């Protein structure tokens, strides 16, 4: 959708200017620690980080369908960044996605991720965490990584952002960012990575790579 692409940079920039109004509290973190099988002491340190990554990897398909994140692997699997001939318009009208407060009817994404992305959105729409889709923040956007020179996964339509207000690029997950672990589990079941767990920040970001 054209409006999604036009407003994407403005939305991603504005999240850096906002303060989080919600924080995960001690109880939230302890509940996650129980879920991933570590002592629920409320301290999110190296043991919790490693256990959370292992927890999500266990949910992933035994044969991960996605490429490594190297530029050569991405080029071979997805094609050139910005190649809109590889994109499809994924129908999502009834799944509760909203962009800047307005109902999202289709999501422009790479054809190879469309089926997986639809399954994730469908699962989230039926979950207690469907609110994150009311703050959908885009998929395809032909740009470089923020602060870098290499193409973003968004430039191939192989990444999606949800709820940037409370899960900003420079906001630590889970001590400040609020993306629910259950949302990350939904993406993991399709083999996708969650930035919050694997890079400890940018909790809004999910990408279809290993």
Secondary structure as GFF3:
##gff-version 3
##sequence-region A 1 210
A	DSSP	alpha_helix	2	14	.	.	.	ID=ss1
A	DSSP	alpha_helix	26	36	.	.	.	ID=ss2
A	DSSP	alpha_helix	46	59	.	.	.	ID=ss3
A	DSSP	alpha_helix	71	78	.	.	.	ID=ss4
A	DSSP	three_ten_helix	84	86	.	.	.	ID=ss5
A	DSSP	beta_strand	87	91	.	.	.	ID=ss6
A	DSSP	three_ten_helix	93	95	.	.	.	ID=ss7
A	DSSP	beta_strand	98	99	.	.	.	ID=ss8
A	DSSP	beta_strand	102	103	.	.	.	ID=ss9
A	DSSP	beta_strand	106	110	.	.	.	ID=ss10
A	DSSP	alpha_helix	114	125	.	.	.	ID=ss11
A	DSSP	three_ten_helix	130	135	.	.	.	ID=ss12
A	DSSP	three_ten_helix	153	156	.	.	.	ID=ss13
A	DSSP	beta_strand	159	161	.	.	.	ID=ss14
A	DSSP	three_ten_helix	164	166	.	.	.	ID=ss15
A	DSSP	alpha_helix	181	188	.	.	.	ID=ss16
A	DSSP	beta_strand	193	194	.	.	.	ID=ss17
A	DSSP	alpha_helix	195	199	.	.	.	ID=ss18
A	DSSP	beta_strand	205	207	.	.	.	ID=ss19
###
